[in-house]
Amino acid sequence: METTNIVDFARRDGITDALTDLLRTGAQQLIATAVEAELAGYLAQFSDLRTEAGHAAVVRNGHHPTRPFQTGIG
């Protein structure tokens, strides 16, 4: 008799109930807000730093396409 508790992660993407969608969207928004706040603080910390030409030495780069990431709920 073989007992296993291994979960097939490939099947987790198939969960489409409303609560899971709400939690996933909320987690994405929370992470995005935290990253934006950390970036704003970092840019503010170096806002007075200038190059020899008088340009801001630390600036925000462009935005990249959204990348997938795995959370606890998929």
N, C-alpha and C positions, 0 to 999 in steps of 0.2 A: 504494500500500500504506500503510495507516494503522496505526501502532503506538501504543498508549496504556497508561499504567500507573495510570489512574484507578480507584479502588476504590469500588464502590457501597456506602456505609455502611448503607443500608437492609437489605441482606442479612446484615450482621454479627449482627443480633439473632437470626437463625435458628440460630446455632451453639449446640448443646445437648449437647455431649459432656461427660463427667464432669470432665475436667481444666479445661476453660474455666469450668464452674460453680464448681469449687473455687477457681480463681484469682480469679474475680469476687467470690465470697463473702469470701475472704481479704482482698482489696483493700478491700471495703466495711468489714469489721471493723477493719482497720488505720487507715483514715481516721477512722472513728467513735472509736476509742480515742485517736488523736492530738488530735482536736477536744475530746474530753472532758478530756484531760490539760491542754490549753492553757486551757480554761475554768476548770478547778479552780485552776490557777496564777493566773489573772487574778482570780478571786474571792478567793483567799487574800491577794493583794497589797493588796486594798482592804477586807479584812474588818473592820478597825478604824475605817473611815470611817463616820460617823453623821450623820444629818440633825439639824436643830434639835429635832425631836420625839423623838430618840433611836433612830430606826429605822435599820436598815442602809441605807446610801446606794446600794450596788451589790449587786443581787440577781440571781438567775437568773430569767429569764423562763420562760414555759411552753414546751412542745415543739410544734413544727409537724409536719404530716404529712411522711413521707419524700418527698424530691424526687429525681427521676431525675438522674443525671449520667453523662457519657460518659468511660470510661476507655480505655486503649489496646487492651483486648481486647473492648470493647463494653459 
